[in-house]
Amino acid sequence: MIRTVCLFLLLAAGDTLSAQQCICWRRDKVTQLIFSSEVVKFRAGYTSNDAVSQSDGPVLYIQPVDSLAESNLNVITADGCYYAFNVIYDSTAAMVNYIITPSMAFYRENTATHPAAVGEQQPAETSAPTDGLDPKEQTPKDPLEIVGKKPDYIVANNIARLQKLVFMLKGVYVDEQNVYFKFRLENHSNVAFDVDYITFSITARKTKKASTQERVQLQPVRVDEPVHRLGAKSTCEVVYAFEKFTIGEEKILLAEVLELGGDRNIGLQIPESFIIEARKL
């Protein structure tokens, strides 16, 4: 019951500034929180004797030493976002990997507004000229949104299938800082697919001979819309952004989608040629 409530609260984070997210953790597993920007500071209600906490770029790892009662965790990231979490111990928690998006922040420095003092006149709102175009038809400025609107161009050697699940790569794009991957997930079965987490790693082409030690985990810096559930007979698209990188000819980028509470784990091998030949935004 606790796990269900925590998952619901995380996925249904509201727009109110006072919203508190819920994170479940357990002694025998490390819980990781993946932010869209580097973690610059964090403080918790527990001490170093109660739990282990460590940040690595945009990822924060936490793990209790013992069955710790409810506590809290506050995090500040480099993009000016302030997050507040309730941390609840659950020895049976299935979700231990959380993707934290800026929309979950209770305060953002670059978007905060201050009310005018009593009697102070607010400046009139002005809008940029649209050259006669509907604002909804304006070209998006967010690279993730731009990639999402791009037509699919990869049509071969870009698909993985498992038990009526389809995982495919539709396009790869690059700008000065990042490389973007546009994926499509299809569930042709009558059973909904609950996503535990989606992971990325660089490994040798011959994956059967590659040990887990030979894999290099790759963390995305942004995602347009985290995927948590794929309903029966449904599809969705998702765009991930990574810091610009390349891989050798004998290596691949392995994208894996793991099912929560099931064994439908599907992996897609992305060759280095798709990355080298990425289209420029």
Order of alpha helices (4+ residues) and beta strands (2+ residues): alpha-beta-beta-beta-beta-beta-beta-beta-beta-beta-alpha-beta-beta-beta-beta-beta-beta-beta-beta-beta-beta-alpha-beta
